[in-house]
Structures are given as structure tokens and as C-alpha cells.
């Protein structure tokens, strides 16, 4: 659809919580999105802090860094008191 519409404002929005459910390899999906990727939500597979679950955050961070996403990403944390950059969490902008 993005190619058919061909408008610069239409981009993909990827979310690691849902990618964990739908994608075999979230990092590969990020790479495949390429220039179509416009926004990125990062949260753990339990909707908690990235890095405190079984997802491969090193691979996800490497793929995200290739798209220069730190300026276009959001944390989507639903656990009370969770902060994405707390000790034990995973900071996509730094890793």
C-alpha cells in the first residue's frame, strides 16, 4: 500500500510488542522495512522495559540504529514505575 499511495507522509509504524507475536525475526523485519519505516515503539514482550525479557535486543538495536531511529522512537511501557532507561533496561539510543 505504501508503494501504491506513494506519498512521503505514509510510513510504517513498528512496535516490538506486536512484532514479538507476529514476526519470527523482529530485527529482520526492521531491516526489511527500510526507508518505509517512520516510527518505532520499543517495549518488552510483557509490555515492560526493553531488555528485561527474552527478545534479542542487541539485534533489534543494531537494526534500529541502521535506520537512525533514536530520534523517531517511543517507549511503550505499561508497567507502573517502569522507565526505559532505568538500570537493567535497554536503551536503544545507546546500545
C-alpha positions, 0 to 999 in steps of 0.5 A: 500500500505504501508503494501504491499511495506513494506519498512521503507522509505514509510510513510504517509504524513498528512496535516490538510488542506486536512484532514479538507475536507476529514476526519470527525475526523482529530485527529482520523485519526492521531491516526489511522495512527500510526507508518505509519505516517512520516510527518505532515503539520499543517495549518488552514482550510483557509490555515492560522495559526493553531488555528485561525479557527474552527478545534479542535486543542487541539485534533489534538495536543494531537494526534500529540504529541502521535506520537512525531511529533514536530520534523517531522512537517511543517507549511503550511501557505499561508497567507502573514505575517502569522507565526505559532507561532505568538500570537493567533496561535497554536503551536503544539510543545507546546500545 
